[in-house]
Amino acid sequence: MAAAQVSEEIAGEAGRLAVGILGGTGDQGRGLGRRLAMAGNRVIIGSRDAGRAEAAAATIGSPPQVTGAANEDVALAADLVIAAVPWEGHIDLLARLAGALEGKIVVDCVNPIGFDSRGCYPLPVAEGSAAEQAATVLPGSTVVGAFHHVSAVLLLDPEIETIDLDVLVLGEDRHATDLVQALAERIPGVRGVYAGRLRNCGQVEAFTANLVAINRRYKAHAGLRITDIGP
Ligand SMILES: NC(=O)c1ccc[n+]([C@@H]2O[C@H](COP(=O)([O-])OP(=O)(O)OC[C@H]3O[C@@H](n4cnc5c(N)ncnc54)[C@H](OP(=O)(O)O)[C@@H]3O)[C@@H](O)[C@H]2O)c1
């Protein structure tokens, strides 16, 4: 059985990344930014409004380690960029930033899900998934799907030191998926698990609707663990 663990070399590379977060003023962006900053990464929070980004950055850290800027400047400055915007704004924002994101790894954590009187459900996506939509509008970037099931509430909770979770990582490029696994593992308790190519990201995103149902029934912030792949 191949080890699920990432190599020390990749772990070191992940530790040196300046991580930009588009839509980083939201709970998910601030939560991931906070945990990655705590792990020692440089974090640049992005927003459609630079002032809002600076204010959000100040809630999770201080310069020069944690800063805020307009989304486009974040895309240009960061080594790796996480897209953490609502599904509704996803395609327009990424298409607009395609030039700035060229040559970068773009991590998509967007869940196309809707809510109605019967609860949460996955929305149909023409490209198959949000991550595949990102890959379509960002031909010059390496798109990786990850962090779909992590709870922003847990990430932001100062009482919680470790997060009991496997982060499923999907993509076409082995180095990029290894690096994002290693980045996920900088959050104590988290294991990064390679989960296939981008064409399999749709059901990972859609599974979030099941987690929302689980969370409602059990009043929890449930996550996933994959068995039989080692530590
Ligand atoms: N919350 C979670 O627990 C969680 C967990 C896993 C995955 N996710 C995914 O992560 C993404 C962000 O979640 P969130 O809860 O942080 O969302 P959110 O708070 O609703 O949005 C995040 C940020 O996106 C920006 N934004 C809003 N509408 C936009 C638009 N039309 N175009 C461009 N930017 C827009 C806003 O920042 P500015 O106004 O400052 O630009 C906002 O603060 C979602 O796709 C979600 O599915 C969330």
The ligand as a Tripos MOL2 file, in Angstrom:
@<TRIPOS>MOLECULE
LIG
   48    52     1     0     0
SMALL
NO_CHARGES

@<TRIPOS>ATOM
      1 N1        -18.3920   28.2600    5.0160 N.am      1 LIG1
      2 C1        -17.9720   27.0050    5.0430 C.2       1 LIG1
      3 O1        -17.9780   26.3220    6.0940 O.2       1 LIG1
      4 C2        -17.4190   26.3770    3.7880 C.ar      1 LIG1
      5 C3        -16.8280   25.1230    3.8500 C.ar      1 LIG1
      6 C4        -16.3030   24.5390    2.6870 C.ar      1 LIG1
      7 C5        -16.4050   25.2190    1.4830 C.ar      1 LIG1
      8 N2        -17.0100   26.4380    1.4450 N.ar      1 LIG1
      9 C6        -17.1060   27.1410    0.1470 C.3       1 LIG1
     10 O2        -16.2830   28.2840    0.2440 O.3       1 LIG1
     11 C7        -16.8670   29.3740   -0.4820 C.3       1 LIG1
     12 C8        -16.9280   30.5830    0.4420 C.3       1 LIG1
     13 O3        -17.7660   30.2800    1.5470 O.3       1 LIG1
     14 P1        -18.1310   31.4280    2.6120 P.3       1 LIG1
     15 O4        -19.0630   30.8280    3.5700 O.co2     1 LIG1
     16 O5        -16.8890   32.0720    3.1130 O.co2     1 LIG1
     17 O6        -18.9280   32.4290    1.6400 O.3       1 LIG1
     18 P2        -19.3410   33.9610    1.7690 P.3       1 LIG1
     19 O7        -19.0000   34.4620    3.1220 O.co2     1 LIG1
     20 O8        -20.7680   34.0540    1.3250 O.co2     1 LIG1
     21 O9        -18.4540   34.6480    0.6520 O.3       1 LIG1
     22 C9        -17.0720   34.8050    0.7510 C.3       1 LIG1
     23 C10       -16.6600   36.1380    0.1350 C.3       1 LIG1
     24 O10       -16.8670   36.1170   -1.2720 O.3       1 LIG1
     25 C11       -17.0360   37.4520   -1.7320 C.3       1 LIG1
     26 N3        -18.1570   37.4870   -2.6750 N.ar      1 LIG1
     27 C12       -19.4740   37.3860   -2.3860 C.ar      1 LIG1
     28 N4        -20.2100   37.4160   -3.5150 N.ar      1 LIG1
     29 C13       -19.3300   37.5470   -4.5410 C.ar      1 LIG1
     30 C14       -19.4580   37.6640   -5.9480 C.ar      1 LIG1
     31 N5        -20.6520   37.6260   -6.5550 N.pl3     1 LIG1
     32 N6        -18.3200   37.7740   -6.6940 N.ar      1 LIG1
     33 C15       -17.0980   37.8100   -6.1000 C.ar      1 LIG1
     34 N7        -16.9250   37.7290   -4.7600 N.ar      1 LIG1
     35 C16       -18.0180   37.5850   -4.0000 C.ar      1 LIG1
     36 C17       -17.3100   38.3250   -0.5050 C.3       1 LIG1
     37 O11       -16.1420   39.0780   -0.2780 O.3       1 LIG1
     38 P3        -16.0170   40.6310   -0.6920 P.3       1 LIG1
     39 O12       -17.4160   41.2100   -0.6190 O.co2     1 LIG1
     40 O13       -15.1150   41.1570    0.3700 O.co2     1 LIG1
     41 O14       -15.4410   40.6320   -2.0610 O.co2     1 LIG1
     42 C18       -17.4760   37.3210    0.6140 C.3       1 LIG1
     43 O15       -16.9890   37.7910    1.8540 O.3       1 LIG1
     44 C19       -18.2490   28.9060   -0.9620 C.3       1 LIG1
     45 O16       -18.2000   28.5920   -2.3270 O.3       1 LIG1
     46 C20       -18.5180   27.6450   -0.1480 C.3       1 LIG1
     47 O17       -19.2550   26.6730   -0.8720 O.3       1 LIG1
     48 C21       -17.5120   27.0360    2.5620 C.ar      1 LIG1
@<TRIPOS>BOND
     1     1     2 1
     2     2     3 2
     3     2     4 1
     4     4     5 ar
     5     4    48 ar
     6     5     6 ar
     7     6     7 ar
     8     7     8 ar
     9     8     9 1
    10     8    48 ar
    11     9    10 1
    12     9    46 1
    13    10    11 1
    14    11    12 1
    15    11    44 1
    16    12    13 1
    17    13    14 1
    18    14    15 2
    19    14    16 1
    20    14    17 1
    21    17    18 1
    22    18    19 2
    23    18    20 1
    24    18    21 1
    25    21    22 1
    26    22    23 1
    27    23    24 1
    28    23    42 1
    29    24    25 1
    30    25    26 1
    31    25    36 1
    32    26    27 ar
    33    26    35 ar
    34    27    28 ar
    35    28    29 ar
    36    29    30 ar
    37    29    35 ar
    38    30    31 1
    39    30    32 ar
    40    32    33 ar
    41    33    34 ar
    42    34    35 ar
    43    36    37 1
    44    36    42 1
    45    37    38 1
    46    38    39 2
    47    38    40 1
    48    38    41 1
    49    42    43 1
    50    44    45 1
    51    44    46 1
    52    46    47 1
@<TRIPOS>SUBSTRUCTURE
     1 LIG1         1 GROUP 0 **** ****
